């Protein structure tokens, strides 16, 4: 590593500042490069020992030369501290009896962390995915040994070629074998960054990237710390690559993915004139470990001297020095603000006890999510030399839960509930339920369409249903011709001017109709069907026959009534050419009363929209009440947006009903109509009782009686009727009808009219 000797010199000066080194205890640091060709470091180690008189080693950097130099140090009985080597075989103290290791992550400690995490989540069976090659083989062997010790069973081991890509992995068929044997998969490759990237992409192709699978990635690295696989060469995020890691958990040292260690260290060396550009930032952990390795040696040396009462010969006793490194705990050397490398705890084999963490890879977040921390706890009454362990357990702490991309946020079991192939579940009941549901759906669908067809057939058979093809609409010229012919045949004059829409129903039935825009098919309720049938069956001398309806065929709905040749009562009242004497007055009022009496005593129960234009006059000068019973249906269909009103060309008239119809409506009915208009479409309809509807008809009848007698409305002369209609529309304001010319109306009639116009419905006469 560039300037590694300068970093060691900075560490020595720091130790002097801390008082661990002084004039009574000094060190001479001799640095030479190793890890070159032909085991250069082995020769360097021999030269340092025999020529330079070195009595302690830090390094070498690479694992291959550490093997040889570690054995030589054991033979010479001098202490040796490894600061980057991570191979598992170096833990064997029967061979490397004077070797201590300060590196944060070793294969053994990482294997122990993975095993602890597996047990923490309640798993006991895992699969291992690895590749060919000596390094991958050694790592796999170490993991299998630790997993076996922790009672975790490896159910399958899959091995890919070292140079394979994701397409080759997916095509090999090995992933399919893995799918049928495991859901918790530990990935160990010789090249952690590159091969995990290929493998995770292969699982995506094999559709093994669901939340049922958990991929544990021990972040094993032999040298410098690699950047994450989903980061490009320029540091940009490769989102598609990161998406492949959605079901992965990375196990690394607790500060593996932050700068809590790096930043203080860089600041420290800058204080001594060494810049970040002067060192290899890719090997930053190597420099950190050099820092800590020197302090470990000095602490062990001071301990040895203290216990030997200053006997300097202990410097040559490597095994004793190593023994004093066991279970040693100290703060890593760094800035004055704190220890960059954290608290260092050596285990019972003088190996650095790990502080690991598990990190969940979330595709939607920039940084990894720390979900579990693992802190070492040394075991009492445990001899690592006897059982070849570090004599520590990992204390697991959940930092985050509910992070997994499943419905519940919980991690999956090691085996699906129904087994890897569904063999543990009896699907008979499920199949029966699905079959029953299918039959139910088919039956319901059939019933729905059958019911629609039945309803359509039923409607077609209704006596009030008019086929649109049976209705021949005639224009004004044809109407005039027909009326002239009728006058010639019947010796009566045509006075009609109020009916504006005419049609011939069937062969020769002359009818008039009201037209509405139809926006969607009308769905008839039982109430609708009942009232329409009652209207069709209504027969009385003073009731105009309801012929029927044409609907659901075109974008219009037509309500058809029988034509009366002399028009409406309104036409007669305001036609100055027609002279009305008391006989006419009495006959007209009598006919209206008889018609209302029939409706009120019939099953229909009320008229609902009594106005002078709803009082038609036939050729015999008899009044027949029209437009009865249908008002509620029209209002309800309009509220359901099945129909919309269509304005006539003539100003002030809509669907044959004048806007001034409000003047004939009782106040309580106006309020009820406004309340229904404001209610949501899915809320219940506010209804009035039949008795109240009858009282409303009496109010309307009173206005019409006055209009017949006075040939004017019961409101002041010159009153703006349009403005008055707007005032009365919502029923919140009441303008009482009043008799304008009391001299022209007898007191008895005037009293009767006042009773008809009472605001309290119950006070009106029947």
Number of C-alpha atoms within 10 A of each C-alpha: 14 12 13 19 17 15 19 21 17 19 23 22 15 19 18 15 11 11 11 16 19 12 8 5 12 12 10 8 13 12 14 12 15 18 18 11 7 9 14 13 24 22 14 18 25 16 14 18 18 10 10 11 11 17 18 21 24 22 24 27 20 19 20 15 23 27 18 16 25 29 19 20 25 20 14 16 21 25 28 31 28 25 26 29 28 26 20 17 15 25 23 14 17 11 16 23 25 30 32 31 28 29 23 27 25 26 25 24 24 25 24 22 30 25 23 21 21 21 15 15 13 12 19 19 21 24 19 22 21 24 22 14 13 10 15 19 17 16 24 23 13 20 25 18 15 19 22 12 12 15 12 19 15 19 13 16 15 14 17 19 12 15 9 13 17 19 14 15 22 20 13 12 11 15 20 15 12 21 16 12 19 22 24 24 22 24 24 24 29 23 17 21 19 14 23 23 20 20 26 25 25 22 21 16 16 17 13 20 21 13 18 17 22 24 22 24 22 22 23 22 19 19 16 14 17 14 13 15 18 19 14 11 8 6 10 9 15 12 13 11 17 21 18 22 25 21 23 23 24 21 26 23 21 20 16 16 16 11 11 15 21 18 13 19 22 20 15 20 18 13 11 13 10 17 13 14 7 12 18 16 16 13 16 18 21 23 24 26 23 25 26 25 26 22 22 24 22 21 20 20 20 18 16 24 17 11 10 12 9 12 11 12 10 16 18 16 17 23 20 18 28 24 20 19 31 20 21 18 16 16 16 22 26 25 17 9 7 14 18 23 22 16 14 22 24 25 25 24 27 25 28 26 30 29 24 25 27 26 24 23 23 20 17 11 8 11 13 17 18 20 17 22 22 22 19 20 15 18 13 8 7 14 14 17 15 7 9 14 17 25 21 20 16 20 15 17 13 13 12 12 11 12 15 19 15 13 8 10 12 14 19 19 16 23 18 15 12 12 14 16 11 11 10 11 11 10 12 9 9 11 11 11 12 12 12 12 12 12 12 12 12 12 12 12 12 12 13 12 12 12 13 12 12 13 14 12 11 12 15 13 11 15 14 21 16 22 16 16 10 13 19 15 14 13 12 11 9 12 16 12 11 12 19 15 12 16 15 11 9 10 9 15 14 16 17 19 14 16 20 17 19 23 22 17 22 13 9 8 13 19 22 23 24 21 22 22 17 23 16 15 15 15 12 13 9 9 10 16 15 14 18 23 17 16 25 16 14 17 14 14 14 25 24 26 22 23 22 23 20 21 19 16 12 13 13 17 24 20 20 25 21 21 23 23 23 25 25 26 25 21 20 23 19 13 14 10 9 11 9 15 9 10 9 15 13 14 14 21 20 15 19 23 16 19 22 24 16 21 24 19 10 13 13 21 20 25 24 21 23 26 26 24 21 22 27 30 26 18 17 10 16 20 29 24 29 25 25 21 19 18 12 16 17 17 16 17 17 18 17 16 15 18 23 19 14 16 16 14 8 10 9 13 15 17 17 21 17 14 16 17 16 21 22 21 24 25 27 19 19 16 17 16 19 14 14 18 17 9 13 11 13 7 8 9 15 11 12 11 9 14 15 15 22 22 24 27 24 28 27 24 24 23 26 26 21 22 18 24 20 17 17 16 22 20 17 13 9 6 10 10 14 11 10 15 15 13 14 19 21 20 21 12 11 14 12 14 21 17 20 16 10 11 8 11 15 9 11 8 13 16 12 13 24 17 18 26 25 19 15 13 21 11 12 20 14 12
